[in-house]
Amino acid sequence: MARYTGPKTKIARKFGEPIYGPDKHLEKKNYPPGQHGLAKKRKKVSEYGTQLAEKQKVKYMYGVLERQFRKTYGTAARMKGRTGENLILLLESRLDNIVFRLGIAPSRAAARQLVSHCHITLNGEVCNIPSAQVKPGDCVGVRERSKSLEVVQDSLSRGANKYSWLEWDAAKCEGKFANVPVRSEIPETINEQLIVELYSK
């Protein structure tokens, strides 16, 4: 499946936010990339442009392409409650995102690769589908023979990420998706209403 493999700082500069985590290069050059980067910063953006940029930012953030993102949005629209919040919660419930949140991988891209290469288990069974939806009560862990992987050990040595909706068992190298998080608990700065307005046109 196609995915972006270029410079992450370039994308972060495009949106003016550290969407892939702390970025010292973004701090030095906090303006759009390219020859006319500083000029672009002063250019007025239309309402549609703002909505589109927000959607693109979320796609890059969670590593999802357009077709899959639109499908996820359709699922969110059919659920009860606010469509925008449902969309973010569905993205947060993806297996690759849970692996990242548990601290097993240093980034979502690394988490996606671990899942694709059959290093991750879901309820005791190996799962190689990054977009698999994890449900409350499900357990996500590292496959026994993969626990010694350098990327896993390095990531876990930094300390598992602490989120109220996740429980981590260091002895078993396994985490539990305790419950679906409340929108206010998700740390990313996302204006999901702009995405809803874009797809409602």
C-alpha positions in Angstrom: 0.0 0.0 0.0 1.3 3.5 -0.8 2.3 5.7 2.0 4.4 8.9 2.5 8.1 8.1 3.1 9.6 11.6 2.6 10.9 14.1 5.1 8.6 14.5 8.2 9.8 18.0 9.0 8.6 19.1 5.5 5.1 18.0 6.3 5.2 19.5 9.8 6.3 22.8 8.3 3.5 22.6 5.8 0.9 22.6 8.6 3.0 24.7 11.1 2.6 22.0 13.8 4.8 19.2 15.1 2.3 16.5 13.9 5.0 13.7 14.2 6.2 14.8 17.6 8.9 17.2 18.9 10.8 18.6 16.0 13.9 20.9 16.5 14.0 21.7 12.7 10.4 23.0 12.8 11.4 25.3 15.6 14.2 26.8 13.5 12.1 27.1 10.4 8.5 27.7 11.4 7.2 28.6 8.0 6.1 26.5 4.9 8.7 24.7 2.9 9.9 25.7 -0.5 11.4 28.7 -2.2 8.5 30.9 -1.4 7.8 29.6 2.1 7.8 33.0 3.9 5.6 34.5 1.2 3.1 31.7 1.5 2.8 32.4 5.2 1.3 35.8 4.5 -1.1 34.4 1.8 -4.8 34.4 2.9 -6.3 30.9 2.9 -9.9 30.3 1.9 -12.5 28.5 4.0 -12.2 25.4 1.8 -8.4 25.6 2.0 -8.6 25.6 5.8 -10.9 22.6 5.9 -8.8 20.6 3.4 -5.6 21.4 5.3 -7.2 20.0 8.5 -8.2 16.8 6.8 -4.8 16.4 5.2 -3.1 17.0 8.6 -5.2 14.2 10.3 -4.4 11.8 7.4 -0.7 12.4 7.7 -0.9 12.2 11.5 -2.5 8.8 11.6 -0.9 7.5 8.4 -4.2 6.9 6.5 -4.7 7.4 2.8 -7.8 9.1 1.2 -9.8 6.0 0.4 -9.5 4.5 3.9 -10.0 7.9 5.5 -13.3 8.4 3.6 -14.4 4.9 4.5 -13.7 5.6 8.2 -15.6 8.9 7.9 -18.6 7.0 6.5 -18.5 4.6 9.4 -18.4 7.6 11.9 -21.3 9.3 10.1 -23.5 6.2 10.6 -22.7 6.0 14.3 -24.7 7.7 17.1 -23.3 11.0 18.4 -21.1 13.6 16.8 -19.6 12.5 13.5 -16.3 14.5 14.1 -15.7 12.9 17.5 -16.6 9.5 16.2 -14.1 9.9 13.4 -11.2 10.7 15.9 -12.2 7.9 18.2 -12.3 5.4 15.3 -8.8 6.5 14.3 -7.6 6.2 17.9 -8.9 2.7 18.1 -6.8 1.4 15.1 -4.3 -1.3 16.1 -1.3 0.6 14.9 -2.3 3.7 16.9 -2.8 1.6 20.1 0.7 0.0 19.6 2.1 3.6 19.4 0.1 4.8 22.4 1.2 1.9 24.5 4.9 2.9 23.9 5.7 -0.3 22.0 6.8 1.7 19.0 8.3 5.3 18.9 6.0 6.5 16.1 2.8 5.5 14.3 4.8 4.6 11.2 7.0 2.3 13.2 3.9 0.8 14.9 2.4 0.2 11.5 5.5 -1.7 10.4 5.6 -3.8 13.5 2.0 -4.8 12.9 2.5 -5.5 9.2 5.5 -7.7 9.9 3.6 -9.9 12.4 5.3 -8.8 15.6 2.0 -7.8 17.4 -0.7 -9.9 18.9 -4.4 -9.0 19.4 -6.0 -11.1 22.1 -3.2 -13.7 21.9 -3.4 -14.1 18.1 -0.9 -12.5 15.6 -2.6 -9.7 13.7 -0.9 -8.1 10.7 -3.7 -5.6 9.9 -2.7 -2.0 11.0 -6.3 -0.7 10.5 -7.9 -3.5 12.7 -10.3 -1.9 15.2 -9.5 -2.6 18.8 -12.5 -2.9 21.1 -12.7 -2.2 24.8 -11.4 -5.2 26.7 -9.0 -6.3 23.9 -5.4 -7.0 24.8 -2.5 -5.9 22.5 0.9 -7.3 23.0 4.3 -8.1 21.5 4.8 -11.6 20.0 7.0 -13.8 22.2 9.9 -14.1 19.7 9.7 -10.3 18.9 10.2 -9.0 22.5 13.9 -8.8 22.0 13.7 -6.5 18.9 15.8 -3.5 19.3 13.1 -1.0 18.2 10.7 -2.5 20.8 13.3 -2.5 23.6 14.4 1.1 22.9 10.8 2.3 22.8 9.8 0.6 26.0 12.9 1.7 27.8 11.7 5.3 27.5 8.7 4.4 29.5 5.2 3.4 28.3 2.9 6.3 27.5 0.4 6.9 30.2 -3.1 7.2 29.0 -6.2 6.7 31.2 -7.9 4.4 28.7 -4.9 2.0 28.4 -3.4 -0.4 30.9 0.2 -1.7 30.5 1.6 -4.9 32.0 5.4 -4.7 31.7 5.9 -8.3 32.8 3.8 -9.7 30.0 4.8 -7.0 27.6 1.0 -6.5 26.9 -1.5 -3.7 27.1 -5.2 -3.6 27.5 -7.6 -1.2 25.8 -9.7 -0.5 28.8 -12.3 1.8 27.3 -12.9 4.2 24.4 -11.3 7.6 25.4 -13.2 10.8 25.8 -12.5 13.3 23.0 -11.0 15.7 25.5 -8.4 13.1 26.6 -6.8 12.9 23.1 -3.8 15.2 23.1 -3.6 16.0 19.4 -4.8 19.4 18.3 -7.5 18.6 15.8 -10.5 20.6 14.7 -12.7 17.7 13.5 -15.6 20.0 12.8 -13.7 21.4 9.8 -13.5 17.9 8.4 -17.2 17.3 8.8 -17.9 20.6 7.0 -15.6 19.6 4.2 -17.3 16.2 3.6 -20.8 17.8 4.0 -20.4 20.0 0.9 
